[in-house]
Amino acid sequence: MNKSLPPGMAPDTLVDLHEAAADWFTRRQEPTWTGADERALDAWLQADAQHRAIFDSMGRTRQLFGQLKDLRTQTAATVSATAPAPRRGRWIGMARSPAFAPALAAMFALVLGGGWYAWDHTPRYRLDVTTAPGETRLVDLPDGTRIALNFATTLQVRYYPRRREAVLDQGEAFFQVAADAAKPFTVDSGASQVKVVGTAFNVRAAPPRLVVKVLEGKVQVQADRARPSVLALGAGMGVAIDPATGREVSLAAQADTVGDWRSGQLRFRRTPLEEVAQEVARYLGQPVTLASADLAGLPVSAFFGTAAPEAFLQLLPDLVAVRVQRQPAGGWVISRR
């Protein structure tokens, strides 16, 4: 019976996956195996890295059993040459022999260890989602966790038996994590990691900084997973991390600014013009540059509608003493008035 699953579809349980792999492995040994069968198997193996890992482990286990069989034959021959072998309890005698016992222990260690590793590293739930420029999306996960994705965001989610993992490759997401002390929730972005049990927080992975802001609960932030240093953040706290250096800068996180993009409107409170330009450029999809470095620190206080970034740029000279000009090749330049 062919238990192949369609590409991209995870099995309901780990047992199903092992059962499918065992079915392929057994059928491959039969004389009726054909070239078409081999191609179908190859497609199944390539559909998911876990398929190949489990299938290959069966081959290694079979090889070990073959080695044990040869060792059993050699041991039995030695026992027969030195004393009459009893008709009952041969396996017990061989298991106690100096040559056979270590190999038997190795076999069980491989089978049990490999099974545990496969169980612990096989996701029970997976999600890969990408939003286009100008698109936001709300995702509900099976444990009650909700994730809102901002424009041009790429996110991967994997739920394992003992942990929940997300990878934010780029963009911005607001996480409302369902509490589960037995299964911590982590968000990886580059070398950094955010770890929680249950809370609400926003992660922005957009150059030049990674920004984490907490609305509710507590999170632990590691600027670099390779280093033991951990920063604890509570509600109303935030941090900006320079991915190139790992440098951390503490930020205030007023409740109405954490994930405020979900309402389609951002609020700038004496925000440096350099940051405002970067933010507007994200939603505009075009570069917004400053004509001179001395403009970077000019404070801006205003509301910004994410659906109308061009209108905000045209309004900017009424808020700050600057001039805004569209460039013929695309993009905008902000210069001093």
C-alpha positions in Angstrom: 0.0 0.0 0.0 1.4 3.4 -1.0 1.3 5.9 1.9 2.9 8.7 0.0 1.6 12.1 1.1 1.1 15.1 -1.3 4.2 17.4 -1.3 4.0 20.1 1.4 1.4 18.2 3.5 2.7 17.1 7.0 1.5 13.7 8.3 -1.1 13.9 11.1 1.2 12.1 13.5 4.8 11.0 13.7 3.5 7.4 13.6 2.0 8.0 10.2 5.3 9.3 8.9 7.3 6.4 10.2 4.6 4.0 8.8 4.9 5.6 5.4 8.7 5.4 5.4 8.6 1.8 6.5 6.1 1.0 3.7 8.4 2.5 1.1 11.5 0.8 2.6 9.8 -2.6 2.6 8.4 -2.4 -0.9 11.8 -1.3 -2.2 13.2 -4.7 -1.3 10.6 -6.6 -3.3 11.4 -8.0 -6.8 8.4 -6.3 -8.2 9.9 -2.8 -7.6 10.0 -0.8 -10.8 11.6 2.4 -12.1 8.3 4.2 -11.7 8.3 3.1 -8.1 11.8 4.5 -7.6 10.8 7.8 -9.1 7.7 8.0 -6.8 9.9 7.3 -3.8 12.4 10.0 -4.8 9.6 12.5 -5.1 8.4 11.5 -1.6 11.9 11.9 -0.1 12.4 15.3 -1.7 9.0 16.6 -0.5 10.2 17.0 3.1 13.7 16.7 4.7 12.1 14.7 7.5 11.0 12.0 5.0 14.6 11.4 4.0 15.9 11.5 7.6 13.5 8.8 8.8 13.9 6.7 5.6 17.8 6.8 5.9 17.6 5.9 9.6 15.8 2.7 8.6 18.6 1.8 6.3 21.2 2.4 9.1 19.2 0.3 11.6 18.9 -2.5 9.0 22.7 -2.4 8.5 23.3 -2.6 12.3 21.0 -5.6 12.5 23.0 -7.2 9.7 26.2 -6.7 11.7 24.6 -8.1 14.8 23.5 -11.1 12.8 27.1 -11.8 11.6 28.3 -11.3 15.2 25.7 -13.7 16.5 26.8 -16.4 14.1 30.5 -15.9 15.0 29.6 -16.0 18.8 27.5 -19.1 18.4 30.3 -20.9 16.5 32.7 -20.0 19.4 30.2 -21.3 22.0 29.7 -24.5 20.0 33.4 -25.2 19.8 34.0 -24.9 23.5 30.9 -26.4 25.1 27.5 -27.9 24.2 25.1 -25.1 23.4 21.8 -25.3 25.2 18.7 -25.5 23.1 17.0 -22.8 25.1 18.2 -19.4 26.1 20.8 -18.9 23.2 20.1 -15.2 22.9 20.5 -14.8 26.7 23.9 -16.5 26.6 25.0 -14.5 23.6 23.8 -11.2 25.2 26.0 -12.0 28.2 29.1 -12.8 26.0 31.8 -10.0 26.0 31.6 -9.7 22.2 27.9 -9.5 21.7 26.7 -7.4 24.7 28.3 -4.0 23.6 26.9 -4.4 20.1 23.4 -5.2 21.5 23.6 -2.1 23.7 24.7 0.0 20.7 21.7 -1.3 18.7 19.2 -0.3 21.4 20.9 3.1 21.9 20.7 3.8 18.2 17.1 2.7 17.9 15.9 4.5 21.1 18.0 7.6 20.6 17.1 7.9 16.9 13.4 7.5 17.7 13.5 10.2 20.4 15.4 12.6 18.2 13.0 12.1 15.3 10.0 12.6 17.7 11.5 15.8 19.2 12.5 17.3 15.9 9.4 16.5 13.8 7.0 19.5 13.7 3.4 18.7 14.4 2.4 22.0 12.8 4.0 24.1 10.2 3.2 27.4 8.5 5.1 29.4 5.9 3.6 32.8 5.0 4.7 35.9 3.1 2.8 39.1 2.7 3.2 41.3 -0.4 4.0 45.1 -0.3 0.9 46.8 0.8 -0.6 43.6 2.3 -1.3 42.8 6.0 -2.6 39.5 7.2 -3.9 37.9 10.5 -2.9 34.3 11.2 -4.6 32.1 13.9 -2.4 29.2 15.1 -3.9 25.9 16.5 -3.0 26.7 20.2 -4.8 30.1 20.2 -1.8 32.2 19.3 -2.5 35.1 16.9 0.0 36.8 14.6 -0.5 39.9 12.6 1.9 40.4 9.7 2.8 43.8 8.3 3.8 44.7 4.7 6.4 42.6 2.9 6.9 40.1 5.8 8.2 36.6 5.6 7.5 34.3 8.6 7.9 30.6 9.3 6.2 28.8 12.2 7.0 25.3 13.5 5.3 23.6 16.5 7.3 20.7 18.0 6.3 18.4 20.9 8.2 20.5 23.5 8.6 24.0 21.9 7.1 26.5 19.5 9.4 28.2 17.0 9.0 31.1 14.6 11.5 32.7 12.2 11.0 36.2 11.1 13.2 36.6 8.0 12.1 40.1 7.2 9.3 42.6 7.8 7.3 43.1 11.0 4.9 41.0 13.0 2.8 41.4 16.2 2.6 38.3 18.3 -0.2 37.5 20.8 1.1 34.2 22.2 -1.1 31.7 24.1 0.5 30.8 27.4 2.0 27.3 27.7 4.8 26.9 30.2 5.7 23.5 28.9 6.2 24.8 25.3 8.0 28.2 25.2 7.6 30.3 22.1 10.6 31.7 20.4 11.1 34.2 17.5 14.4 34.1 15.7 15.6 36.9 13.4 19.1 36.7 12.2 21.4 36.0 15.1 18.8 37.3 17.6 16.1 35.5 19.5 13.0 36.5 21.5 11.6 34.0 24.0 8.2 34.0 25.8 5.6 31.8 27.4 2.6 33.9 26.9 2.5 37.7 26.1 1.9 40.3 23.4 4.8 41.9 21.6 6.0 43.4 18.3 9.1 42.4 16.4 10.4 44.5 13.5 13.1 42.9 11.4 13.8 45.8 9.0 17.2 47.4 8.3 19.0 48.9 9.9 17.8 47.6 13.3 15.8 44.8 14.9 13.2 46.4 17.2 11.3 44.5 19.9 8.5 46.2 21.9 6.4 44.6 24.6 2.7 45.4 25.1 1.9 42.7 27.7 3.7 40.2 29.8 7.5 39.6 29.7 10.0 38.5 27.1 13.6 37.5 27.0 15.8 38.9 24.2 19.2 37.7 23.1 20.9 40.0 20.8 23.1 37.0 19.7 22.1 33.4 20.4 25.7 32.5 20.5 26.2 34.7 23.6 24.7 34.0 27.1 23.6 37.6 27.7 19.8 37.8 28.0 17.8 41.0 28.3 14.5 40.8 30.2 11.7 43.2 29.0 8.4 43.9 30.6 5.3 45.7 29.4 6.1 49.2 28.1 9.7 48.3 27.4 11.6 47.8 24.1 15.0 47.4 22.6 16.7 48.1 19.3 19.5 45.8 18.2 22.1 46.5 15.6 22.5 43.2 13.8 26.0 44.0 12.6 27.5 44.8 16.1 24.9 43.3 18.5 24.7 46.7 20.2 21.5 47.2 22.2 19.6 50.5 22.8 16.7 50.6 25.2 13.4 52.1 24.0 10.2 53.2 25.6 7.2 51.4 24.3 4.0 53.3 24.9 1.0 51.0 24.6 -0.5 52.9 21.7 2.8 52.5 19.7 3.3 48.8 20.1 1.9 47.2 16.9 0.1 50.4 16.1 0.5 49.7 12.3 -2.3 47.1 12.7 -4.8 50.0 12.8 -3.3 51.5 9.6 -1.9 54.5 11.4 1.5 55.1 13.1 2.2 57.8 15.6 5.5 59.7 15.7 6.3 61.3 19.0 9.4 63.6 18.6 10.8 60.8 16.4 14.1 61.7 14.7 13.6 62.6 11.0 16.0 59.9 10.0 13.7 57.2 11.5 10.6 58.8 10.0 12.2 58.7 6.6 13.1 55.0 7.0 9.6 54.2 8.1 7.9 56.1 5.3 10.2 54.4 2.8 9.1 51.0 4.0 5.4 51.7 3.2 6.2 53.7 0.1 8.4 51.0 -1.4 10.9 53.6 -2.6 13.9 55.2 -1.0 13.5 58.4 1.1 16.9 60.0 1.8 18.1 63.0 3.7 20.2 65.6 1.7 22.5 66.2 4.7 23.3 64.4 7.9 22.4 67.4 10.1 18.7 66.7 9.3 18.7 63.3 10.9 17.9 64.4 14.5 15.1 66.8 13.7 12.1 65.8 15.8 8.8 64.9 14.1 5.4 64.5 15.9 2.6 63.4 13.7 0.2 60.7 12.7 1.1 58.7 9.6 -1.4 56.7 7.6 0.4 53.6 6.3 -2.0 53.5 3.2 -1.0 57.0 2.1 2.8 57.4 2.6 3.1 59.8 -0.4 0.5 62.2 1.1 2.4 62.2 4.4 5.6 63.2 2.6 3.9 66.1 0.9 2.6 67.2 4.3 6.0 66.9 6.0 7.1 70.5 5.2 4.1 71.8 7.2 5.5 69.9 10.2 9.2 70.5 9.9 11.3 73.1 8.2 12.3 70.9 5.3 11.7 70.6 1.5 10.6 67.3 0.0 11.3 66.6 -3.7 10.5 63.6 -5.8 13.4 62.3 -7.9 13.1 61.6 -11.6 14.7 58.2 -11.2 12.3 57.3 -8.3 12.4 57.9 -4.6 12.3 61.2 -2.6 14.9 63.5 -1.1 14.3 65.6 2.1 16.5 68.8 2.3 16.6 71.8 4.5 14.2 74.6 3.6 
